[in-house]
């Protein structure tokens, strides 16, 4: 049985019910299933209901179309809302979106039923929040997973403070700062996907999962593993893991750059050039975010991340990044401050400080 969760003609969230199993489809294929506030508001109450229901034991999440699982959050709508509010309009979407998205991410991370994401195609930003926070993440050869926020004048949010900071060998810091694109089995090798299955097998896998009689963490894992190919493609970063471990464990972004300079390889030079294109403020905030996130409990990282969203909205670089990457698409942002040396530590401290008037997100 299939039904949509809203009364609109074309719902952006679809649900197929198979007894105690629910298959949820993100249904904005023309927008690469990018997550907007209405989708969050459709999905969250259902997930909350299923979390407390004895009649549900498995939720599968996937994207519609052939290109993307979810290409991120609708950041342009967020930026428009903030600017409208600055101009006196009664707009709160820029607060509501991040707050409600993070509440959803936290529920996914603490969900007490089996939760399987089929991350076929593009998975960026908000798409990682919907998937990587969950228990099972199935990548395919079509997966392209990235957290590219430093190029947008933002930071890798949606729980990235938790799941990136816990990757081995400083890989999370590397992914957070550079926005490196993990292709295919890379997502599995990095630890952001739990399994790798060929895309052509996903329909059979889904059918097998919704036909399960005894559903628990081990049985779901066994079913997914039965679809894994005998040979999984190698990790594209395998040759650079020792360099990443050595350079990206440094105590500051400046020290990372110094370490890359000492490395001197062509790979290291490419990383230096790449970091030079990112927002200096974003780099400094992200480095501190990942460092602090590694020591924080799961709920508190969303409090920290929500503070950061509101501080980035009130500053310049996020707006400039959206202009350069998403609006004008000249890919030539003018960051302010323009260099790491010009980013004041007092400004970074302010980003991480509690929001005024008791407006922090508390979970």
Steps between C-alpha positions, in 0.01 A plus 500: 500500500635845410390840618643849526539681829341825386187595313688673219472361148868402491632439846870551556504208745347168398441200726445138397369278778589131511354387829752594768740640237488856363674607180542879483592674175633855474302623201659814351696343214526823297663665805718190560276428801642800687349523847267791577306596811172350384672163448648515850155577637346207312765246590568582866155431652474171313845389613412602854178297483684194362768534769240446773284248314522127566354447152812628318837324493675633185521828308672525160584843357589563135490775238288516185654525156834366382733784598481562872408371843499858634726778374479710817279750676317790336753762611385764252158510667677539834708793374193669347312466829784657698522796261122548508509502881778759493276714280219490755294212369359243739723210392630223725576228246878555537463407867230238457672300224825432684328449835248250365750330269734438793215367716426256214871408470514431874192277480660305214813456710305373801229309307422172674381307193715379212573787259650433156602772252560411138745778412505453124626808311579842646509531880607840627443717806144444619497164322779386730288614795214273388729201442832501684330562836304178446601139569537357146627694198527307174726659239519401133739563211286808422542656845666841517516605864644832616473771763605801287392777736837677545480594130160655572612707796327265743609191701424125480189481718208253536695297757834523318659617824429150631534261207793669324698546821478127570651379171842339528832663421378864489303413188196690631700819542630459146152448354358788705762755394547401135151374409662205322251299296479136599405305187339156504667264748700794643205576729517144635877502548486838674244370748211725398319209333461169680460284188567501125251348255483539122225740395328238284449286813319765708148410387562134595656606829200716584262216415698264723503748790126566493438122486698432821314328781758526778628859500791601721837666453684176425239361261482825301879510483508142373246571227690805374833314513352222287470754218855632521725412206790261555746775418443859613690770304806646673505826696610791279677655801685184606837636384449826690368374834834535680540855365147587612567353844822696539386837363137526605557419865672837546377740767393776261426560133827691475687199641326273248625725220851496646491120515384481138782734401753273672346199323574669167336232282272581207206374705593734787530796262153426364355497852667832578356655183157358580499633856604838361167522317287442811359763733771570762231551763337170405833318522572634848149431628497151345835406651377596846161339441650161410754522782237580762242266347731204557459549876130592514195280548258455213224737613733787585661513159169618352488784753847603382412465132181704535699783658741488208221521239360817653847657525582419138167648389579822688845525339611548138660187360196270484309757295800555273550126456137452401533785250819363343409131495120486478368832365744672262703179472822686422674278759710798604399591855656804667547382856504750785742469676700382199781322687537270800725757666219756492247275673493609863479236772248719682268469199534120502430499874184699432382242244510230768348706782138450617229675301326797664159498667509128578463404132750212500381167363470259793450127445 
